[in-house]
Amino acid sequence: MLFIRGTMGAVSVGRAVRTLLLLLTLGGLNMAAVGQPAPLVLESKISLGDIRGRIDHLAVDLKRQRLYVAELGNDSVGVVDLKEQKTIRTLAGLNEPQGIGYVPSTDTVYVANAGNGSVRLLQGEVLTPIGEISLGSDADNVRVDDAANRVFIGYGSGAIAVIDTTTRRKLTDLALKDHPESFQLEPSGDRIFVNVPGAHQIAVINRQSGQPVAVWKTPGLASNYSLAIDMEQRRVIAVFRHPPTLGVFAINDGRLLNSVKTCSDADDVFIDSKRRRIYVICGEGFVDVLTSGIQSFEAVARVTTVSGARTGLFIPELDRLVVAVRAAGGAPAALWVFKPTAD
């Protein structure tokens, strides 16, 4: 083995290189394993126009290849054509839009507004306003179960509203201990897994009966805002802000199986099942990329974005990760489109 000699004695070149790579990674460079391509390649930047302030969640219309962007700080929704790589409309007059969802069967966009607790409905090619549903306060994340004709929207001090997409009416509320942040619908079952950071828990609810199934406590971990389901490995992935940690929970009983340090101020996490990767989008200004095995998780890269860019959308059908980047330093707000590389 080669050595470098100096005033501090012999230092292994291999160890020095590994240390340097670690420091560079922590410094925010897009680093991957030596000799390996970066797992995410920036393909394009799509300007959102003169949009100011915080950008929240996104939804996709796959048929049209459109993205809908909740531009919370600008009280607007951006409409982006992914094929043409451009913003085609900016819909003004919203009230702090946070969550957004698209229902293919009715060709309707649901926009949840935090400012007044309303849900705005927009339909068709030209996004004609067709109604508004009042929920009360702080309407937030939106999830769609098109097969069941249902939309689920978290809001208020502890509820998920269940909306019938055929009648466009609220059917009921699913009760929680505090305001719900990210939640996910079990793809092949009746459960909803809900981050409830104010109660330091992940709640599990039966979405047919509305009854609680379980409560998973998260001792030592707080501020769980992002969540995803890994059905292949039967796990729930939650990302905590304090301390910045990715937690891996058994889907059946909530046992904490593993935890990995991650970037800070995470607000979205996505699973790339094709490559067995996890993408964590953080307001610190990074996307952390991890590989997931049956037992182990390994951080493989830290991709630099922009401070405050903490939301996005992974679209498996298009094989793209989109990160929403707010306006900063003279640069306009934009969507950064990343192409995952093959293993």
C-alpha positions, 0 to 999 in steps of 0.5 A, a space after each residue: 500500500 502506498 503512503 503519504 509521509 509528512 509531519 503527522 506521519 504515514 497516512 494511508 492514501 486509501 483512507 485519505 481519499 475516502 475521507 476527502 470524498 466524505 467531506 466533499 459529499 457533506 459539502 454538497 457536491 454531487 458525489 457518487 462512488 468512485 468510478 460510478 456515474 451520478 445516480 441523478 443527472 440534471 436534464 433540464 430547468 423549466 422556468 415557472 416565470 415571475 413566481 415568488 415565495 415558497 413552492 409546495 407540492 406537485 401533481 401530474 396528468 400523465 396523458 397530457 404530460 402536464 405538471 401542476 405546481 402549488 405555488 403557495 407563496 404566489 397564491 397561484 398554480 403553475 401548469 407545465 408542459 413536460 413535453 415542450 419543457 415550458 410553463 403554459 399557464 399560471 392560474 392566479 387567485 388561489 389562497 396559499 395552495 399547498 396540496 394538489 391532486 389530479 383525478 384522471 377519470 373526471 379530468 379534474 385537478 383538486 387544489 387544497 388552499 391553506 389560507 382559507 381551508 378551501 379545495 378548488 376544483 378545475 376541470 378539463 383541458 382549459 382547467 375550467 373552475 367547477 366548484 369549491 369545497 370548504 374544509 375549515 382551515 389549513 387544507 394540505 396534502 392531497 391523495 387520489 384513489 381513482 378506482 374508488 372515486 375518492 380524494 383524501 385531503 388532510 386539513 385542520 387540527 386533526 382530520 383527513 377529509 374524504 371526498 366523492 369525486 363523482 358528486 364532488 361532495 365531502 363524505 366524512 372526516 377521518 379523525 387524527 390527534 393533530 394536523 396531518 402532514 404527508 400521508 399515503 394510501 396502501 396500494 393493495 389494501 385499506 390502510 392509510 399511513 399518516 405522519 402526525 408530527 404534532 403528536 409524535 406519531 405515525 397513525 394508521 387508519 382503515 379508510 373504509 371504516 374510518 377507524 384507527 388501526 394502530 399508532 406508531 410512536 417515534 421516540 427520539 425522532 420528531 417532525 416527520 413531514 414526508 412519508 412513502 410506502 415500499 410495498 415490495 419490501 413491506 416497509 413504510 419510510 418516514 423522514 424526520 427533521 429532528 434529527 435529520 433521519 430516515 426511519 424504516 418501519 415494518 408495514 404490519 406492526 410499525 417496528 423501527 427496522 433501521 434509521 439513516 442520517 439524511 439531509 435536513 428540512 426534508 419535505 418529500 421522499 420518493 421510492 424508485 422501485 426500479 433501482 431500489 433507491 430512495 430520493 429525499 428532497 431537502 430544503 437544506 439544498 440537496 437531494 439525498 440518494 440512498 439504495 435500499 436492500 432487504 436489511 441495509 440502507 446506504 447513502 450513495 450521493 448528495 445532489 446539490 439543488 438550491 436552499 429552500 427547494 424541499 418539494 418535488 415529484 418522482 414520476 415512475 412512468 416518465 422515469 424522472 425526478 422533478 424538484 421545485 426550486 423557488 426564486 433566489 439570487 436573481 434566478 427565477 423559480 423553476 422545475 429542475 428535471 433529473 434523469 435517474 441513471 441505470 444501476 
